[in-house]
Amino acid sequence: MNHHMYPLAAHAAATHTSGGVGWLGPLLLILVGVLIGRLWGRWAGLKHLGTAEFRTRWTNINRVRRW
């Protein structure tokens, strides 16, 4: 293969790992994103209720989540 004509292919060939854990990084990134998204979604969904109601419901969510 002519590496001067295909620099991206040359880079891919040079950095390819045969260990099989190349999917671990993207999987961890997706899991962290889902967790942050769920927490933010709950918070944003309850925030429009007002401060007192928000505190009550947020406390209830956290209490139930422990079990």
N, CA, C and O atoms as a Maestro MAE file, in Angstrom:
{
 s_m_m2io_version
 :::
 2.0.0
}

f_m_ct {
 s_m_title
 :::
 protein
 m_atom[268] {
  # First column is atom index #
  i_m_mmod_type
  r_m_x_coord
  r_m_y_coord
  r_m_z_coord
  i_m_residue_number
  s_m_chain_name
  s_m_pdb_residue_name
  s_m_pdb_atom_name
  i_m_atomic_number
  :::
  1 25 0.852 -1.175 0.000 1 A "MET " " N  " 7
  2 3 0.000 0.000 0.000 1 A "MET " " CA " 6
  3 2 0.895 1.234 0.000 1 A "MET " " C  " 6
  4 15 1.883 1.301 0.732 1 A "MET " " O  " 8
  5 25 0.543 2.184 -0.811 2 A "ASN " " N  " 7
  6 3 1.286 3.423 -0.890 2 A "ASN " " CA " 6
  7 2 0.792 4.357 0.217 2 A "ASN " " C  " 6
  8 15 -0.303 4.910 0.120 2 A "ASN " " O  " 8
  9 25 1.599 4.534 1.268 3 A "HIS " " N  " 7
  10 3 1.187 5.315 2.418 3 A "HIS " " CA " 6
  11 2 1.174 6.810 2.149 3 A "HIS " " C  " 6
  12 15 0.595 7.570 2.925 3 A "HIS " " O  " 8
  13 25 1.791 7.239 1.079 4 A "HIS " " N  " 7
  14 3 1.761 8.661 0.739 4 A "HIS " " CA " 6
  15 2 0.418 9.049 0.137 4 A "HIS " " C  " 6
  16 15 -0.007 10.197 0.257 4 A "HIS " " O  " 8
  17 25 -0.240 8.116 -0.499 5 A "MET " " N  " 7
  18 3 -1.522 8.414 -1.126 5 A "MET " " CA " 6
  19 2 -2.685 8.247 -0.148 5 A "MET " " C  " 6
  20 15 -3.730 8.874 -0.320 5 A "MET " " O  " 8
  21 25 -2.517 7.417 0.863 6 A "TYR " " N  " 7
  22 3 -3.595 7.126 1.805 6 A "TYR " " CA " 6
  23 2 -3.128 7.357 3.245 6 A "TYR " " C  " 6
  24 15 -2.920 6.393 3.981 6 A "TYR " " O  " 8
  25 25 -2.961 8.608 3.658 7 A "PRO " " N  " 7
  26 3 -2.425 8.855 5.005 7 A "PRO " " CA " 6
  27 2 -3.369 8.385 6.112 7 A "PRO " " C  " 6
  28 15 -2.905 7.963 7.171 7 A "PRO " " O  " 8
  29 25 -4.675 8.449 5.889 8 A "LEU " " N  " 7
  30 3 -5.600 8.001 6.922 8 A "LEU " " CA " 6
  31 2 -5.530 6.485 7.095 8 A "LEU " " C  " 6
  32 15 -5.583 5.988 8.220 8 A "LEU " " O  " 8
  33 25 -5.411 5.758 6.006 9 A "ALA " " N  " 7
  34 3 -5.275 4.304 6.084 9 A "ALA " " CA " 6
  35 2 -3.968 3.920 6.765 9 A "ALA " " C  " 6
  36 15 -3.923 2.948 7.519 9 A "ALA " " O  " 8
  37 25 -2.914 4.671 6.508 10 A "ALA " " N  " 7
  38 3 -1.630 4.389 7.144 10 A "ALA " " CA " 6
  39 2 -1.734 4.638 8.643 10 A "ALA " " C  " 6
  40 15 -1.198 3.868 9.440 10 A "ALA " " O  " 8
  41 25 -2.416 5.700 9.028 11 A "HIS " " N  " 7
  42 3 -2.600 5.999 10.449 11 A "HIS " " CA " 6
  43 2 -3.438 4.909 11.119 11 A "HIS " " C  " 6
  44 15 -3.121 4.480 12.228 11 A "HIS " " O  " 8
  45 25 -4.483 4.470 10.469 12 A "ALA " " N  " 7
  46 3 -5.339 3.420 11.028 12 A "ALA " " CA " 6
  47 2 -4.564 2.119 11.185 12 A "ALA " " C  " 6
  48 15 -4.726 1.419 12.185 12 A "ALA " " O  " 8
  49 25 -3.733 1.792 10.218 13 A "ALA " " N  " 7
  50 3 -2.949 0.562 10.288 13 A "ALA " " CA " 6
  51 2 -1.908 0.642 11.400 13 A "ALA " " C  " 6
  52 15 -1.618 -0.360 12.053 13 A "ALA " " O  " 8
  53 25 -1.351 1.818 11.616 14 A "ALA " " N  " 7
  54 3 -0.312 1.976 12.628 14 A "ALA " " CA " 6
  55 2 -0.883 2.007 14.045 14 A "ALA " " C  " 6
  56 15 -0.192 1.631 14.992 14 A "ALA " " O  " 8
  57 25 -2.124 2.447 14.204 15 A "THR " " N  " 7
  58 3 -2.696 2.591 15.546 15 A "THR " " CA " 6
  59 2 -3.686 1.491 15.898 15 A "THR " " C  " 6
  60 15 -4.242 1.505 16.996 15 A "THR " " O  " 8
  61 25 -3.917 0.560 15.021 16 A "HIS " " N  " 7
  62 3 -4.876 -0.517 15.287 16 A "HIS " " CA " 6
  63 2 -4.356 -1.431 16.386 16 A "HIS " " C  " 6
  64 15 -3.203 -1.862 16.357 16 A "HIS " " O  " 8
  65 25 -5.219 -1.723 17.357 17 A "THR " " N  " 7
  66 3 -4.840 -2.652 18.409 17 A "THR " " CA " 6
  67 2 -5.589 -3.961 18.210 17 A "THR " " C  " 6
  68 15 -6.737 -3.981 17.766 17 A "THR " " O  " 8
  69 25 -4.931 -5.023 18.540 18 A "SER " " N  " 7
  70 3 -5.565 -6.331 18.398 18 A "SER " " CA " 6
  71 2 -6.069 -6.847 19.737 18 A "SER " " C  " 6
  72 15 -6.471 -8.007 19.837 18 A "SER " " O  " 8
  73 25 -6.056 -6.002 20.776 19 A "GLY " " N  " 7
  74 3 -6.469 -6.429 22.103 19 A "GLY " " CA " 6
  75 2 -7.966 -6.625 22.239 19 A "GLY " " C  " 6
  76 15 -8.398 -7.417 23.077 19 A "GLY " " O  " 8
  77 25 -8.756 -5.950 21.466 20 A "GLY " " N  " 7
  78 3 -10.192 -6.127 21.504 20 A "GLY " " CA " 6
  79 2 -10.913 -5.291 22.543 20 A "GLY " " C  " 6
  80 15 -12.095 -5.532 22.787 20 A "GLY " " O  " 8
  81 25 -10.264 -4.323 23.165 21 A "VAL " " N  " 7
  82 3 -10.937 -3.479 24.147 21 A "VAL " " CA " 6
  83 2 -11.138 -2.061 23.612 21 A "VAL " " C  " 6
  84 15 -11.264 -1.116 24.391 21 A "VAL " " O  " 8
  85 25 -11.167 -1.913 22.326 22 A "GLY " " N  " 7
  86 3 -11.379 -0.608 21.724 22 A "GLY " " CA " 6
  87 2 -12.786 -0.086 21.933 22 A "GLY " " C  " 6
  88 15 -13.026 1.108 21.753 22 A "GLY " " O  " 8
  89 25 -13.710 -0.932 22.303 23 A "TRP " " N  " 7
  90 3 -15.101 -0.538 22.530 23 A "TRP " " CA " 6
  91 2 -15.327 -0.057 23.952 23 A "TRP " " C  " 6
  92 15 -16.386 0.499 24.246 23 A "TRP " " O  " 8
  93 25 -14.362 -0.255 24.845 24 A "LEU " " N  " 7
  94 3 -14.545 0.081 26.254 24 A "LEU " " CA " 6
  95 2 -14.667 1.585 26.486 24 A "LEU " " C  " 6
  96 15 -15.513 2.020 27.267 24 A "LEU " " O  " 8
  97 25 -13.842 2.373 25.827 25 A "GLY " " N  " 7
  98 3 -13.901 3.832 25.984 25 A "GLY " " CA " 6
  99 2 -15.243 4.417 25.546 25 A "GLY " " C  " 6
  100 15 -15.868 5.146 26.316 25 A "GLY " " O  " 8
  101 25 -15.700 4.115 24.327 26 A "PRO " " N  " 7
  102 3 -17.007 4.622 23.913 26 A "PRO " " CA " 6
  103 2 -18.155 4.127 24.793 26 A "PRO " " C  " 6
  104 15 -19.111 4.865 25.032 26 A "PRO " " O  " 8
  105 25 -18.070 2.893 25.274 27 A "LEU " " N  " 7
  106 3 -19.124 2.370 26.148 27 A "LEU " " CA " 6
  107 2 -19.177 3.145 27.464 27 A "LEU " " C  " 6
  108 15 -20.259 3.493 27.936 27 A "LEU " " O  " 8
  109 25 -18.022 3.414 28.052 28 A "LEU " " N  " 7
  110 3 -17.990 4.195 29.291 28 A "LEU " " CA " 6
  111 2 -18.514 5.606 29.067 28 A "LEU " " C  " 6
  112 15 -19.232 6.142 29.911 28 A "LEU " " O  " 8
  113 25 -18.168 6.201 27.956 29 A "LEU " " N  " 7
  114 3 -18.655 7.542 27.632 29 A "LEU " " CA " 6
  115 2 -20.174 7.550 27.494 29 A "LEU " " C  " 6
  116 15 -20.832 8.472 27.976 29 A "LEU " " O  " 8
  117 25 -20.731 6.549 26.852 30 A "ILE " " N  " 7
  118 3 -22.184 6.451 26.696 30 A "ILE " " CA " 6
  119 2 -22.856 6.273 28.061 30 A "ILE " " C  " 6
  120 15 -23.868 6.916 28.337 30 A "ILE " " O  " 8
  121 25 -22.302 5.405 28.916 31 A "LEU " " N  " 7
  122 3 -22.887 5.173 30.234 31 A "LEU " " CA " 6
  123 2 -22.881 6.432 31.097 31 A "LEU " " C  " 6
  124 15 -23.871 6.737 31.762 31 A "LEU " " O  " 8
  125 25 -21.775 7.157 31.085 32 A "VAL " " N  " 7
  126 3 -21.707 8.405 31.851 32 A "VAL " " CA " 6
  127 2 -22.713 9.415 31.301 32 A "VAL " " C  " 6
  128 15 -23.377 10.109 32.072 32 A "VAL " " O  " 8
  129 25 -22.829 9.503 29.986 33 A "GLY " " N  " 7
  130 3 -23.790 10.414 29.376 33 A "GLY " " CA " 6
  131 2 -25.229 10.074 29.740 33 A "GLY " " C  " 6
  132 15 -26.037 10.969 29.991 33 A "GLY " " O  " 8
  133 25 -25.548 8.792 29.769 34 A "VAL " " N  " 7
  134 3 -26.906 8.375 30.124 34 A "VAL " " CA " 6
  135 2 -27.205 8.723 31.580 34 A "VAL " " C  " 6
  136 15 -28.288 9.221 31.888 34 A "VAL " " O  " 8
  137 25 -26.258 8.467 32.470 35 A "LEU " " N  " 7
  138 3 -26.474 8.777 33.883 35 A "LEU " " CA " 6
  139 2 -26.657 10.275 34.115 35 A "LEU " " C  " 6
  140 15 -27.564 10.690 34.836 35 A "LEU " " O  " 8
  141 25 -25.804 11.073 33.510 36 A "ILE " " N  " 7
  142 3 -25.933 12.529 33.653 36 A "ILE " " CA " 6
  143 2 -27.239 13.005 33.031 36 A "ILE " " C  " 6
  144 15 -27.904 13.878 33.590 36 A "ILE " " O  " 8
  145 25 -27.612 12.453 31.896 37 A "GLY " " N  " 7
  146 3 -28.853 12.841 31.235 37 A "GLY " " CA " 6
  147 2 -30.083 12.506 32.060 37 A "GLY " " C  " 6
  148 15 -31.041 13.279 32.093 37 A "GLY " " O  " 8
  149 25 -30.063 11.363 32.723 38 A "ARG " " N  " 7
  150 3 -31.218 10.982 33.560 38 A "ARG " " CA " 6
  151 2 -31.347 11.898 34.767 38 A "ARG " " C  " 6
  152 15 -32.449 12.328 35.106 38 A "ARG " " O  " 8
  153 25 -30.230 12.199 35.414 39 A "LEU " " N  " 7
  154 3 -30.285 13.095 36.569 39 A "LEU " " CA " 6
  155 2 -30.720 14.497 36.153 39 A "LEU " " C  " 6
  156 15 -31.568 15.106 36.805 39 A "LEU " " O  " 8
  157 25 -30.141 15.006 35.075 40 A "TRP " " N  " 7
  158 3 -30.507 16.335 34.608 40 A "TRP " " CA " 6
  159 2 -31.975 16.373 34.180 40 A "TRP " " C  " 6
  160 15 -32.667 17.362 34.420 40 A "TRP " " O  " 8
  161 25 -32.445 15.309 33.552 41 A "GLY " " N  " 7
  162 3 -33.838 15.240 33.120 41 A "GLY " " CA " 6
  163 2 -34.808 15.269 34.289 41 A "GLY " " C  " 6
  164 15 -35.835 15.944 34.231 41 A "GLY " " O  " 8
  165 25 -34.485 14.541 35.344 42 A "ARG " " N  " 7
  166 3 -35.339 14.577 36.533 42 A "ARG " " CA " 6
  167 2 -35.358 15.967 37.139 42 A "ARG " " C  " 6
  168 15 -36.413 16.502 37.480 42 A "ARG " " O  " 8
  169 25 -34.167 16.543 37.266 43 A "TRP " " N  " 7
  170 3 -34.049 17.867 37.868 43 A "TRP " " CA " 6
  171 2 -34.810 18.895 37.045 43 A "TRP " " C  " 6
  172 15 -35.565 19.694 37.600 43 A "TRP " " O  " 8
  173 25 -34.624 18.887 35.741 44 A "ALA " " N  " 7
  174 3 -35.285 19.863 34.878 44 A "ALA " " CA " 6
  175 2 -36.795 19.638 34.837 44 A "ALA " " C  " 6
  176 15 -37.565 20.594 34.749 44 A "ALA " " O  " 8
  177 25 -37.213 18.391 34.901 45 A "GLY " " N  " 7
  178 3 -38.633 18.092 34.871 45 A "GLY " " CA " 6
  179 2 -39.362 18.541 36.121 45 A "GLY " " C  " 6
  180 15 -40.551 18.857 36.065 45 A "GLY " " O  " 8
  181 25 -38.672 18.574 37.242 46 A "LEU " " N  " 7
  182 3 -39.294 18.981 38.496 46 A "LEU " " CA " 6
  183 2 -39.107 20.461 38.813 46 A "LEU " " C  " 6
  184 15 -39.838 21.014 39.635 46 A "LEU " " O  " 8
  185 25 -38.150 21.099 38.178 47 A "LYS " " N  " 7
  186 3 -37.791 22.473 38.528 47 A "LYS " " CA " 6
  187 2 -38.927 23.458 38.271 47 A "LYS " " C  " 6
  188 15 -39.005 24.484 38.947 47 A "LYS " " O  " 8
  189 25 -39.787 23.182 37.337 48 A "HIS " " N  " 7
  190 3 -40.856 24.123 37.002 48 A "HIS " " CA " 6
  191 2 -41.971 24.139 38.052 48 A "HIS " " C  " 6
  192 15 -42.884 24.959 37.952 48 A "HIS " " O  " 8
  193 25 -41.921 23.258 39.052 49 A "LEU " " N  " 7
  194 3 -42.988 23.144 40.036 49 A "LEU " " CA " 6
  195 2 -42.913 24.204 41.132 49 A "LEU " " C  " 6
  196 15 -43.898 24.437 41.833 49 A "LEU " " O  " 8
  197 25 -41.782 24.833 41.285 50 A "GLY " " N  " 7
  198 3 -41.593 25.774 42.385 50 A "GLY " " CA " 6
  199 2 -40.633 25.180 43.391 50 A "GLY " " C  " 6
  200 15 -40.415 23.969 43.419 50 A "GLY " " O  " 8
  201 25 -40.060 26.039 44.218 51 A "THR " " N  " 7
  202 3 -38.986 25.608 45.107 51 A "THR " " CA " 6
  203 2 -39.449 24.587 46.143 51 A "THR " " C  " 6
  204 15 -38.805 23.552 46.311 51 A "THR " " O  " 8
  205 25 -40.546 24.856 46.835 52 A "ALA " " N  " 7
  206 3 -40.984 23.949 47.895 52 A "ALA " " CA " 6
  207 2 -41.374 22.579 47.339 52 A "ALA " " C  " 6
  208 15 -40.961 21.549 47.872 52 A "ALA " " O  " 8
  209 25 -42.160 22.568 46.279 53 A "GLU " " N  " 7
  210 3 -42.582 21.304 45.678 53 A "GLU " " CA " 6
  211 2 -41.393 20.557 45.083 53 A "GLU " " C  " 6
  212 15 -41.326 19.329 45.153 53 A "GLU " " O  " 8
  213 25 -40.460 21.299 44.499 54 A "PHE " " N  " 7
  214 3 -39.254 20.684 43.941 54 A "PHE " " CA " 6
  215 2 -38.468 19.960 45.031 54 A "PHE " " C  " 6
  216 15 -38.055 18.815 44.847 54 A "PHE " " O  " 8
  217 25 -38.263 20.625 46.159 55 A "ARG " " N  " 7
  218 3 -37.508 19.999 47.254 55 A "ARG " " CA " 6
  219 2 -38.204 18.739 47.756 55 A "ARG " " C  " 6
  220 15 -37.558 17.719 47.993 55 A "ARG " " O  " 8
  221 25 -39.515 18.814 47.916 56 A "THR " " N  " 7
  222 3 -40.273 17.658 48.408 56 A "THR " " CA " 6
  223 2 -40.138 16.471 47.458 56 A "THR " " C  " 6
  224 15 -39.817 15.361 47.881 56 A "THR " " O  " 8
  225 25 -40.380 16.711 46.193 57 A "ARG " " N  " 7
  226 3 -40.330 15.602 45.234 57 A "ARG " " CA " 6
  227 2 -38.915 15.088 45.012 57 A "ARG " " C  " 6
  228 15 -38.710 13.884 44.863 57 A "ARG " " O  " 8
  229 25 -37.922 16.002 44.988 58 A "TRP " " N  " 7
  230 3 -36.537 15.579 44.806 58 A "TRP " " CA " 6
  231 2 -36.095 14.716 45.990 58 A "TRP " " C  " 6
  232 15 -35.385 13.728 45.803 58 A "TRP " " O  " 8
  233 25 -36.510 15.082 47.205 59 A "THR " " N  " 7
  234 3 -36.210 14.275 48.391 59 A "THR " " CA " 6
  235 2 -36.852 12.901 48.273 59 A "THR " " C  " 6
  236 15 -36.223 11.892 48.594 59 A "THR " " O  " 8
  237 25 -38.095 12.855 47.817 60 A "ASN " " N  " 7
  238 3 -38.778 11.576 47.652 60 A "ASN " " CA " 6
  239 2 -38.094 10.696 46.608 60 A "ASN " " C  " 6
  240 15 -37.974 9.485 46.793 60 A "ASN " " O  " 8
  241 25 -37.654 11.299 45.528 61 A "ILE " " N  " 7
  242 3 -36.947 10.535 44.485 61 A "ILE " " CA " 6
  243 2 -35.671 9.947 45.054 61 A "ILE " " C  " 6
  244 15 -35.373 8.775 44.826 61 A "ILE " " O  " 8
  245 25 -34.915 10.745 45.790 62 A "ASN " " N  " 7
  246 3 -33.655 10.258 46.356 62 A "ASN " " CA " 6
  247 2 -33.900 9.190 47.411 62 A "ASN " " C  " 6
  248 15 -33.110 8.253 47.533 62 A "ASN " " O  " 8
  249 25 -34.981 9.313 48.177 63 A "ARG " " N  " 7
  250 3 -35.289 8.317 49.200 63 A "ARG " " CA " 6
  251 2 -35.663 6.983 48.555 63 A "ARG " " C  " 6
  252 15 -35.227 5.927 49.013 63 A "ARG " " O  " 8
  253 25 -36.464 7.031 47.501 64 A "VAL " " N  " 7
  254 3 -36.886 5.807 46.818 64 A "VAL " " CA " 6
  255 2 -35.724 5.160 46.084 64 A "VAL " " C  " 6
  256 15 -35.623 3.934 46.037 64 A "VAL " " O  " 8
  257 25 -34.844 5.974 45.510 65 A "ARG " " N  " 7
  258 3 -33.712 5.455 44.733 65 A "ARG " " CA " 6
  259 2 -32.770 4.623 45.609 65 A "ARG " " C  " 6
  260 15 -32.123 3.703 45.108 65 A "ARG " " O  " 8
  261 25 -32.681 4.927 46.891 66 A "ARG " " N  " 7
  262 3 -31.777 4.167 47.771 66 A "ARG " " CA " 6
  263 2 -32.206 2.709 47.887 66 A "ARG " " C  " 6
  264 15 -31.360 1.832 48.061 66 A "ARG " " O  " 8
  265 25 -33.489 2.437 47.794 67 A "TRP " " N  " 7
  266 3 -33.993 1.083 47.926 67 A "TRP " " CA " 6
  267 2 -33.955 0.417 46.590 67 A "TRP " " C  " 6
  268 15 -34.340 -0.746 46.468 67 A "TRP " " O  " 8
  :::
 }
 m_bond[267] {
  # First column is bond index #
  i_m_from
  i_m_to
  i_m_order
  :::
  1 1 2 1
  2 2 3 1
  3 3 4 2
  4 3 5 1
  5 5 6 1
  6 6 7 1
  7 7 8 2
  8 7 9 1
  9 9 10 1
  10 10 11 1
  11 11 12 2
  12 11 13 1
  13 13 14 1
  14 14 15 1
  15 15 16 2
  16 15 17 1
  17 17 18 1
  18 18 19 1
  19 19 20 2
  20 19 21 1
  21 21 22 1
  22 22 23 1
  23 23 24 2
  24 23 25 1
  25 25 26 1
  26 26 27 1
  27 27 28 2
  28 27 29 1
  29 29 30 1
  30 30 31 1
  31 31 32 2
  32 31 33 1
  33 33 34 1
  34 34 35 1
  35 35 36 2
  36 35 37 1
  37 37 38 1
  38 38 39 1
  39 39 40 2
  40 39 41 1
  41 41 42 1
  42 42 43 1
  43 43 44 2
  44 43 45 1
  45 45 46 1
  46 46 47 1
  47 47 48 2
  48 47 49 1
  49 49 50 1
  50 50 51 1
  51 51 52 2
  52 51 53 1
  53 53 54 1
  54 54 55 1
  55 55 56 2
  56 55 57 1
  57 57 58 1
  58 58 59 1
  59 59 60 2
  60 59 61 1
  61 61 62 1
  62 62 63 1
  63 63 64 2
  64 63 65 1
  65 65 66 1
  66 66 67 1
  67 67 68 2
  68 67 69 1
  69 69 70 1
  70 70 71 1
  71 71 72 2
  72 71 73 1
  73 73 74 1
  74 74 75 1
  75 75 76 2
  76 75 77 1
  77 77 78 1
  78 78 79 1
  79 79 80 2
  80 79 81 1
  81 81 82 1
  82 82 83 1
  83 83 84 2
  84 83 85 1
  85 85 86 1
  86 86 87 1
  87 87 88 2
  88 87 89 1
  89 89 90 1
  90 90 91 1
  91 91 92 2
  92 91 93 1
  93 93 94 1
  94 94 95 1
  95 95 96 2
  96 95 97 1
  97 97 98 1
  98 98 99 1
  99 99 100 2
  100 99 101 1
  101 101 102 1
  102 102 103 1
  103 103 104 2
  104 103 105 1
  105 105 106 1
  106 106 107 1
  107 107 108 2
  108 107 109 1
  109 109 110 1
  110 110 111 1
  111 111 112 2
  112 111 113 1
  113 113 114 1
  114 114 115 1
  115 115 116 2
  116 115 117 1
  117 117 118 1
  118 118 119 1
  119 119 120 2
  120 119 121 1
  121 121 122 1
  122 122 123 1
  123 123 124 2
  124 123 125 1
  125 125 126 1
  126 126 127 1
  127 127 128 2
  128 127 129 1
  129 129 130 1
  130 130 131 1
  131 131 132 2
  132 131 133 1
  133 133 134 1
  134 134 135 1
  135 135 136 2
  136 135 137 1
  137 137 138 1
  138 138 139 1
  139 139 140 2
  140 139 141 1
  141 141 142 1
  142 142 143 1
  143 143 144 2
  144 143 145 1
  145 145 146 1
  146 146 147 1
  147 147 148 2
  148 147 149 1
  149 149 150 1
  150 150 151 1
  151 151 152 2
  152 151 153 1
  153 153 154 1
  154 154 155 1
  155 155 156 2
  156 155 157 1
  157 157 158 1
  158 158 159 1
  159 159 160 2
  160 159 161 1
  161 161 162 1
  162 162 163 1
  163 163 164 2
  164 163 165 1
  165 165 166 1
  166 166 167 1
  167 167 168 2
  168 167 169 1
  169 169 170 1
  170 170 171 1
  171 171 172 2
  172 171 173 1
  173 173 174 1
  174 174 175 1
  175 175 176 2
  176 175 177 1
  177 177 178 1
  178 178 179 1
  179 179 180 2
  180 179 181 1
  181 181 182 1
  182 182 183 1
  183 183 184 2
  184 183 185 1
  185 185 186 1
  186 186 187 1
  187 187 188 2
  188 187 189 1
  189 189 190 1
  190 190 191 1
  191 191 192 2
  192 191 193 1
  193 193 194 1
  194 194 195 1
  195 195 196 2
  196 195 197 1
  197 197 198 1
  198 198 199 1
  199 199 200 2
  200 199 201 1
  201 201 202 1
  202 202 203 1
  203 203 204 2
  204 203 205 1
  205 205 206 1
  206 206 207 1
  207 207 208 2
  208 207 209 1
  209 209 210 1
  210 210 211 1
  211 211 212 2
  212 211 213 1
  213 213 214 1
  214 214 215 1
  215 215 216 2
  216 215 217 1
  217 217 218 1
  218 218 219 1
  219 219 220 2
  220 219 221 1
  221 221 222 1
  222 222 223 1
  223 223 224 2
  224 223 225 1
  225 225 226 1
  226 226 227 1
  227 227 228 2
  228 227 229 1
  229 229 230 1
  230 230 231 1
  231 231 232 2
  232 231 233 1
  233 233 234 1
  234 234 235 1
  235 235 236 2
  236 235 237 1
  237 237 238 1
  238 238 239 1
  239 239 240 2
  240 239 241 1
  241 241 242 1
  242 242 243 1
  243 243 244 2
  244 243 245 1
  245 245 246 1
  246 246 247 1
  247 247 248 2
  248 247 249 1
  249 249 250 1
  250 250 251 1
  251 251 252 2
  252 251 253 1
  253 253 254 1
  254 254 255 1
  255 255 256 2
  256 255 257 1
  257 257 258 1
  258 258 259 1
  259 259 260 2
  260 259 261 1
  261 261 262 1
  262 262 263 1
  263 263 264 2
  264 263 265 1
  265 265 266 1
  266 266 267 1
  267 267 268 2
  :::
 }
}
